[in-house]
Amino acid sequence: MKSQARPVHSNQTGPHEEVPQIVLRHLNSQFKKPIQPHNQAAFDEINEKVKNWTGPLILDSCCGVGESTAVLADRYPDALVVGVDKSAHRLQKHSSYEKSGCGQQYYLVRADLLDFWRLAEMADWRPTRHFLLYPNPWPKASHVNRRWHGSPVWPYLVNLGGHLTLRSNWSTYLLEVAEALSLSGFQASITHIPAQKVEPMTPFERKYKDSGQSVWQLSADLNKATVRETDVESENT
C-alpha cells in the first residue's frame, strides 16, 4: 500500500509578519559565511562543464533524487540541466530515475545551496530557467529564517536571474516568496494545480497527487526587474 502524504501543518495562519523585515535586511547586507571546501570543489567541477557549454542552462535546485532533473533534461533537450542537492543519500537513489544514458544532458551535484548559489552568481551563471520544487517548508513560525526567502542567500538566488518556477503543497510558502520577490523588485504569479492535473516530476509530487492534495506553482521572470522597495525607500530619505 502506498504511503499517504500528510498536508503541511503550521502555527501560521498566513504569511509571516516578519518576512519584509528579514528580506530587506538580507538585501541590504552581505552574506559573509565562508564557503565550505567541499562545496567549492563540487562547484569547480561542474563549472568547467558549464563554461564549455554554449546552449541554455537550467538549474534544478533541491533536486532530491534527481527525478526532476532527468525530466527537465527530457523536456528541454537543447539545454544543459544541473541538479543540486546536499543529501548524498537522496542522490544515491538516482539510479531508479537515470536517463542520462538515453541522450539527456544533465549532471547531479552534491552541494549545499547556501554556498552553491553564491558561487554560481559570482561565476556569472545565467540560467534560462531555475526550478525549485518542493523545498523544505519549515512550517513552524519560529523557523521562518530557515526558508529560502528568509535566508541570507536569498539575494544570490534572485541575482542568478532566469525564469523561476517554485512548487509547494503549502500555499503560504509561495505567498511569502512572492512577497520577498516584490521587495526584491520582481513580480510573481501563483497558480493552483488541482491534484488530478498534476504531472509528477518528483517523488514528493507523486505522493501529493496520490493523496489527493493540490499543489501551487509560483512563476517569476527574474530578468525583468521593477523598482525595488529598498530603492523607493532610499529615494524618499
N, C-alpha and C positions, 0 to 999 in steps of 0.2 A: 504493500500500500504506500502511495506517495505521501511524503510529509507535507502538511499544510503550512503555508507561510503565515506568520502572525502579522496583523496590522501594527503599525507603529503606535506606541503609547507614549504620551508626553504629558508633563505637567504644564506645558504651554497651551494656551487657548488660541494663540495666533502668533504672528512674527514677534520675535524677542525685541523688547523695547530698547535694548542696548546696542542693537545692530548698527544704527547710524554712528554712534559714538565710537564703536570698535573699528568699523570700516574706515572712518575718517582718520582715526589715529594711525592706522597702518598705511593709509595713502600718503600721510604726511611725515612718515618716518622711514628709516632704512632697516631692513632685516639683517642683523649682523651675526646671526648664528653661524659658526664655522661650518664649511662644507665637509662632510664626512668623507674620508679617503675612499671607502668602497663605493660610495655614490659617485665620486669624481671619476673613478676608474670605469665604472659601468657607463657613465655618460660619455667619456672619451672614446670608448669602443664604438658606441652607436653613432657618435657624432662624426666619425670618419666615414661611415656609410652614408649619413645624411648629407655631408659636404660633397660627396661624389654623386649625389642623386640630383637630377635636373628636372624631375617631374613634381607633381603635387605631393605634399607631405600631410599625413593625417596622424594626429596624436590621440591615442586611446588611453586616457589616464584612469587609474584604479581598475585595471583590466581584469583582475582576478585570475581565473584560469585561462584567460586569453580567447575564450569563445568569441567574444565581441570583436576582438582584433582580427580573427580569421574571417568573420562575417563581413567586416568592413573592407578587408582586402578583396573579398569576393565581390562586394558591391561596388567598389571603386578600383577596378583593375589597373588603371593608369597611375595610381598613387602608391607611394611607399607608406605603409602603416606601421607605427611604432606603439606597441602596448607596454605600459609601465605599471608595475605593482611591486610593493615592498615585501610581499609574502612569498618566500621560496616554496612553502607548502602548497599554495594555490597554483603557482606557476608550474610546479612539477606535475600537476594534473592535466596539463595541456594536451598530452598525447591523445586524449579522447576527442579532442576538437581539432587536431592537427590538419591543416590544409596547405601548408606551405609547399609540400611536395607536389601539389597539383597546379603549380604555376603562380599562386598568390604571392605577393611581395610584402612580407611583414616580418617584424622582429619583436621578440618579447624581451623586456629588460627588467631585471630586479633592481629597484632603487626606490628610495624614499622621495616622494614628490616635493617635500619641503626643500630638498636640495636640487632635484632634477629640474623643476620648473625654473629655478633661479639660473641654473647652468644653461638651460635651453634659451632663456631670454638673453643672457649675456653672450651666448654664441650666435645670436641673431636668428634663431629659428623662426620661421614664419609659416606655421601650419595653415593649410587652407581650411581645415576642419579640426575641431577639438571636441572629443567626446568624453563625457564624464558621467558614466552610467551607474546609478545606484551607489553613490558613495555612502560611507557610514554616516547616518543622520545625527548621531549623538543627540538623541531626543530630549535628554534632561536639560532643563533651562540653564542649569549651572555649568553645562558643557558647551555653551554656545561658542566659546573660543576655540573649540576643537573642530568645529565645522569649517570647511574650506574658506567660506566668506568671512569667518571670524578669525582667520589665521593671518599672521604677518606675511605669509607668502602670497596672499590674495593679489597684491598689485602686480606680481610677476605673472600670475595666471592671466590677468587681464592684458598685460603688455605683450603676451605671445600673439594676440590677435587671432584671426580666423573666425570661422562660424562656430560658435559654441552650442553644443547640444548636451543638455543635462537632464537625466531622468531620475525620478524618485517615486516611491509609493507614499510619500508624506508631502502633501501639497505645501505645508508650512515652510519646509526647507526651500522650495523653489520660490516662494513669496519673499523669503529673506534674501535669496540670491538675486532676485530681480531688484530688490531694494539696494543691495550692495552694488549692483551694476549701474543703477541710476546715479548713485553717489559717485561712481567712477566715470560717469559720462556716457553711458550706453543704455539703450532701450532693449527690453526683453519682452517676449511674449510667452505665455504659458498655455499649453493645450492639454485638455483632459483626454486620456485614451482609455475607453472602456475595456474591461478585461477581454471581451470577445474579439476585440480588434487588435490586441497586442500580438505582434510577431516577435517572439522571444529572441533576444540577442545575447542573453546571459542566463546562467542557471537561476539566479535570483528572479529574473523577469519571468522565467518559465514557471517558477513556483507561484509567483503572484497571479499569473494567468490561471493556473490550475486551481488556485484558491479563490478565484473569482474577484480578485482585488483589481481595482482601477489603478492606473499609474498616470503620472503627469510628466509632461516634457516642457522644458524651457529652451527657447531658441534665442540667440542674440548674435548679431554681427559685430564682432569686436574690431572690425576695420572701420566702422562708421561711428566715430565719437561725436557726442553732442557736447554741450558745456558742462564740465564737471561742477558739482555743487561746491567743491572747495574753491574753484576758480571764482565762482559767483561771490562767495564769502570774502575772498581777498580783494575783489573789485569794490566791495561795499565797505571796506575798512580803511 
